[in-house]
Amino acid sequence: MMKIICVSNNPIIINKKLPQVQVINGGFLDVLEKAKDKILKGYKLVTHPLTGSISPQVMPYKSIILESGPGQVDDESLQIINLAIAYARSLIQLDPRLCWDEASLTDFQLIDFDFVKDMIAMLHPSKI
């Protein structure tokens, strides 16, 4: 049986209290690293880790949808997450962390949520 999970640090998604959400208390890169841990345990990417046009050093929130597989490491998912981690690290090292006001943080949460809401709606239509 396939199991779908969402790895996220986005308060909008976390506050929905969905059982399939793995809460990450950290930044963008922490979410990517946890997704990689899941991939190494046999999960496969459903959503791309670098969706959107906002750079990882700017975007404070990230949500990634994964599905469990047969227990083997999916080479394509592993390659994609490794490239995403390397890219995010390179950008984060170039620029210092930005400080955002509450309105901007809310906007970033909504942008991230928009990328995964359709998948979450399939799992829990009443929560969207």
Backbone bond lengths (Angstrom), bond angles and torsions (degrees), N, CA, C in turn:
res aa  C-N    CA-C-N  psi(-1)  N-CA   C-N-CA  omega(-1)  CA-C   N-CA-C  phi
1 M - - - 1.461 - - 1.526 109.35 -
2 M 1.317 116.32 131.43 1.460 121.68 178.35 1.519 110.06 -74.45
3 K 1.306 115.13 141.01 1.451 121.09 176.15 1.523 107.16 -122.00
4 I 1.326 116.24 126.67 1.456 122.24 178.89 1.525 107.85 -101.20
5 I 1.334 116.20 133.61 1.463 120.68 175.62 1.530 109.21 -132.36
6 C 1.314 114.43 159.24 1.458 121.68 174.84 1.521 107.56 -123.45
7 V 1.309 116.31 121.75 1.461 122.29 175.07 1.523 105.77 -96.67
8 S 1.351 117.50 121.79 1.460 118.92 -171.00 1.523 112.77 -152.47
9 N 1.324 114.42 149.37 1.460 122.15 169.26 1.531 110.46 -116.54
10 N 1.330 116.34 13.95 1.461 122.71 -175.32 1.530 110.23 -88.10
11 P 1.336 118.26 117.16 1.462 121.22 -179.09 1.529 114.50 -56.65
12 I 1.323 118.83 -32.74 1.467 120.45 178.66 1.522 109.97 -60.67
13 I 1.315 116.78 -45.88 1.459 121.31 -179.22 1.527 110.45 -72.62
14 I 1.309 116.95 -43.21 1.465 121.44 -179.05 1.529 110.75 -61.30
15 N 1.327 117.25 -41.17 1.464 120.93 -177.47 1.526 113.74 -69.56
16 K 1.326 117.69 -12.90 1.463 120.70 175.65 1.524 111.26 -74.67
17 K 1.337 116.37 -14.08 1.463 123.15 177.09 1.536 112.92 53.01
18 L 1.306 115.26 45.33 1.452 120.92 176.58 1.524 109.43 -79.33
19 P 1.308 118.00 139.84 1.469 119.22 -177.79 1.523 113.91 -65.81
20 Q 1.317 118.04 -22.09 1.462 121.00 -177.67 1.519 113.52 -89.17
21 V 1.315 119.07 7.63 1.462 121.53 -178.66 1.522 109.58 -97.04
22 Q 1.318 115.78 124.76 1.451 121.10 173.08 1.522 106.96 -99.16
23 V 1.317 115.50 113.14 1.456 122.61 -175.32 1.530 110.09 -76.77
24 I 1.322 115.28 130.24 1.457 121.95 176.41 1.522 107.57 -113.07
25 N 1.309 116.12 119.52 1.460 121.12 175.77 1.520 107.95 -93.06
26 G 1.305 115.34 79.64 1.457 121.36 -177.89 1.506 109.57 -176.88
27 G 1.313 115.25 -163.98 1.448 121.42 -175.95 1.514 113.95 -98.49
28 F 1.300 114.56 -168.71 1.462 124.37 -178.61 1.531 110.97 -52.48
29 L 1.326 115.77 -50.22 1.462 120.61 -177.39 1.528 111.81 -65.07
30 D 1.323 117.57 -34.29 1.466 120.99 177.54 1.531 111.05 -63.05
31 V 1.327 116.67 -37.73 1.465 120.71 177.58 1.529 109.87 -65.46
32 L 1.333 116.66 -43.77 1.469 119.92 178.13 1.529 111.23 -60.74
33 E 1.316 116.62 -42.75 1.477 120.72 -179.58 1.527 111.04 -63.77
34 K 1.337 118.14 -40.87 1.464 120.66 178.90 1.524 110.34 -67.46
35 A 1.335 116.96 -37.81 1.464 120.00 176.10 1.526 110.06 -62.09
36 K 1.321 117.49 -39.50 1.465 120.46 177.21 1.525 110.63 -63.11
37 D 1.329 117.31 -42.61 1.467 120.25 176.51 1.524 110.91 -56.26
38 K 1.330 116.60 -42.34 1.467 120.98 179.32 1.529 110.93 -66.55
39 I 1.322 116.83 -40.55 1.467 120.47 178.69 1.523 110.16 -61.89
40 L 1.313 116.85 -40.65 1.466 120.45 178.50 1.530 112.15 -66.06
41 K 1.332 116.37 -16.49 1.479 121.34 177.12 1.528 111.79 -98.13
42 G 1.331 116.85 8.97 1.459 120.30 175.33 1.514 115.95 105.87
43 Y 1.316 118.18 2.37 1.462 119.60 176.59 1.517 109.90 -79.89
44 K 1.339 115.30 160.29 1.462 122.45 -178.23 1.529 108.54 -128.25
45 L 1.319 116.38 140.75 1.460 120.46 178.32 1.523 110.76 -63.93
46 V 1.327 115.80 134.84 1.458 122.31 170.68 1.523 108.28 -104.53
47 T 1.337 116.42 -42.83 1.459 120.99 175.62 1.528 108.74 -109.57
48 H 1.304 115.60 147.78 1.462 120.88 -179.05 1.530 109.57 -72.05
49 P 1.324 118.36 139.89 1.468 120.67 -178.14 1.525 114.61 -71.07
50 L 1.320 117.85 -11.94 1.466 120.13 -179.98 1.529 110.87 -121.87
51 T 1.326 116.55 47.31 1.461 119.91 177.48 1.520 110.36 -67.87
52 G 1.312 116.05 149.98 1.459 120.97 175.27 1.506 112.98 87.36
53 S 1.311 113.71 178.18 1.458 119.40 -176.97 1.525 112.92 -111.69
54 I 1.322 116.86 11.44 1.463 120.02 178.84 1.526 108.11 -95.06
55 S 1.312 117.19 126.58 1.465 122.72 -176.65 1.518 112.18 -64.49
56 P 1.337 117.14 148.58 1.461 121.13 178.77 1.530 114.57 -57.41
57 Q 1.331 117.99 -29.03 1.461 118.79 -179.77 1.522 111.58 -77.72
58 V 1.330 117.04 -13.22 1.458 122.12 179.00 1.532 110.73 -99.34
59 M 1.319 116.58 -41.62 1.461 122.69 -173.66 1.529 110.94 -80.40
60 P 1.325 118.41 116.39 1.465 119.32 -178.96 1.531 113.84 -81.85
61 Y 1.344 118.59 -15.38 1.466 121.24 -173.81 1.513 111.32 -118.53
62 K 1.334 114.35 146.86 1.462 120.12 178.09 1.515 108.87 -150.77
63 S 1.314 115.38 138.18 1.459 122.70 173.76 1.518 107.79 -132.16
64 I 1.320 115.89 132.26 1.461 121.60 -179.01 1.519 108.14 -128.48
65 I 1.324 116.31 130.04 1.460 122.57 177.46 1.523 107.92 -96.20
66 L 1.336 114.99 133.37 1.463 121.81 177.68 1.524 109.07 -132.05
67 E 1.329 115.96 158.67 1.462 120.48 173.43 1.513 108.75 -128.71
68 S 1.332 114.70 146.73 1.461 118.61 179.35 1.513 109.11 -74.70
69 G 1.295 114.40 147.53 1.446 120.57 179.80 1.517 110.28 -116.67
70 P 1.301 115.55 -159.31 1.465 119.53 -177.98 1.526 114.10 -76.79
71 G 1.318 118.34 8.28 1.459 120.36 178.81 1.512 113.86 102.83
72 Q 1.310 116.75 -10.57 1.457 120.81 178.20 1.519 109.29 -91.78
73 V 1.317 116.00 152.30 1.464 120.62 177.13 1.529 108.26 -73.01
74 D 1.328 115.37 127.22 1.453 121.01 176.57 1.533 107.64 -81.47
75 D 1.319 116.23 111.59 1.466 120.94 -174.82 1.521 112.56 -60.64
76 E 1.323 117.79 -39.27 1.463 120.28 -179.53 1.526 110.78 -65.40
77 S 1.330 117.44 -44.59 1.470 120.56 178.16 1.519 111.09 -62.32
78 L 1.325 116.05 -41.11 1.463 120.22 179.69 1.527 111.04 -64.37
79 Q 1.318 116.75 -42.12 1.464 120.24 178.73 1.530 110.46 -63.94
80 I 1.320 117.19 -43.93 1.466 121.17 -179.41 1.525 110.61 -63.32
81 I 1.325 118.10 -45.77 1.473 119.88 -177.41 1.525 110.54 -69.02
82 N 1.321 118.08 -36.76 1.468 119.95 177.44 1.528 111.46 -63.94
83 L 1.326 116.60 -41.66 1.466 119.89 177.38 1.527 110.71 -65.97
84 A 1.325 117.03 -39.58 1.467 121.00 179.08 1.524 110.82 -64.46
85 I 1.325 117.16 -41.79 1.467 121.23 178.85 1.523 110.42 -63.90
86 A 1.324 117.01 -46.14 1.468 120.65 179.65 1.526 110.83 -61.76
87 Y 1.315 116.92 -43.15 1.469 121.66 179.13 1.529 110.58 -63.69
88 A 1.327 116.85 -47.77 1.467 120.66 -179.51 1.528 110.84 -61.84
89 R 1.315 117.05 -44.01 1.477 120.16 178.99 1.523 111.14 -59.91
90 S 1.323 116.44 -43.53 1.469 119.34 -178.15 1.523 111.11 -63.56
91 L 1.316 117.37 -38.91 1.467 120.19 179.72 1.524 111.82 -73.63
92 I 1.304 116.87 -40.17 1.465 120.74 -178.80 1.526 110.35 -65.53
93 Q 1.330 117.62 -34.66 1.462 120.76 178.53 1.529 111.64 -70.13
94 L 1.333 116.83 -28.29 1.465 120.33 -179.28 1.523 112.77 -73.32
95 D 1.313 116.07 -37.51 1.463 120.69 -174.77 1.520 110.80 -118.31
96 P 1.308 116.76 139.68 1.464 119.31 174.57 1.530 109.72 -68.88
97 R 1.317 115.67 160.64 1.468 120.09 177.33 1.526 109.92 -60.88
98 L 1.294 114.37 135.86 1.451 120.16 178.72 1.525 109.51 -90.86
99 C 1.312 116.19 149.80 1.457 121.53 176.33 1.528 108.00 -106.09
100 W 1.331 115.69 127.18 1.453 120.61 -176.99 1.521 109.95 -114.98
101 D 1.341 115.76 148.32 1.463 119.67 173.42 1.537 108.71 -78.11
102 E 1.322 116.85 170.72 1.466 121.76 -175.93 1.522 112.66 -60.00
103 A 1.324 117.00 -39.62 1.467 120.03 -179.75 1.531 110.72 -63.37
104 S 1.307 117.10 -41.34 1.472 120.63 178.61 1.523 110.79 -66.62
105 L 1.328 117.07 -42.53 1.467 120.45 178.01 1.527 110.92 -60.02
106 T 1.323 116.37 -41.77 1.467 120.39 177.55 1.525 110.38 -62.27
107 D 1.316 117.57 -41.85 1.466 121.24 177.47 1.528 110.83 -60.57
108 F 1.329 117.52 -44.73 1.467 120.71 178.72 1.521 111.41 -63.16
109 Q 1.330 117.36 -37.99 1.468 120.83 177.48 1.525 110.44 -62.31
110 L 1.323 116.45 -43.79 1.464 120.98 179.87 1.530 111.89 -65.53
111 I 1.308 116.64 -39.48 1.468 120.76 178.33 1.526 109.75 -62.28
112 D 1.325 117.03 -48.80 1.463 120.74 179.26 1.531 110.68 -61.53
113 F 1.325 116.71 -45.70 1.459 121.44 179.87 1.517 111.09 -57.89
114 D 1.321 117.11 -39.84 1.455 121.71 -178.82 1.538 111.91 -58.61
115 F 1.328 116.99 -33.10 1.468 120.55 -179.03 1.526 113.05 -70.41
116 V 1.323 118.30 -26.52 1.467 120.19 -175.08 1.526 113.60 -117.31
117 K 1.322 118.65 -1.54 1.463 120.62 -173.25 1.526 113.19 -62.92
118 D 1.319 118.58 -34.05 1.462 119.73 -179.84 1.525 111.26 -64.83
119 M 1.314 116.87 -40.65 1.462 119.95 178.31 1.532 110.50 -68.17
120 I 1.319 116.87 -41.20 1.456 120.29 178.11 1.519 110.44 -65.09
121 A 1.332 117.34 -37.60 1.466 121.69 178.39 1.525 111.07 -62.89
122 M 1.323 117.25 -34.27 1.467 120.11 177.09 1.523 110.55 -65.84
123 L 1.315 117.31 -35.37 1.461 121.05 -178.36 1.526 111.73 -80.09
124 H 1.324 116.69 -40.34 1.463 122.37 -175.42 1.529 110.03 -141.90
125 P 1.332 118.12 77.70 1.460 120.40 -176.07 1.534 113.53 -58.90
126 S 1.308 117.89 -30.10 1.466 120.29 -177.64 1.528 113.07 -76.84
127 K 1.322 118.06 -11.52 1.469 121.58 -176.53 1.519 112.92 -94.52
128 I 1.312 118.59 -6.57 1.469 120.96 -176.95 1.510 110.55 -96.92
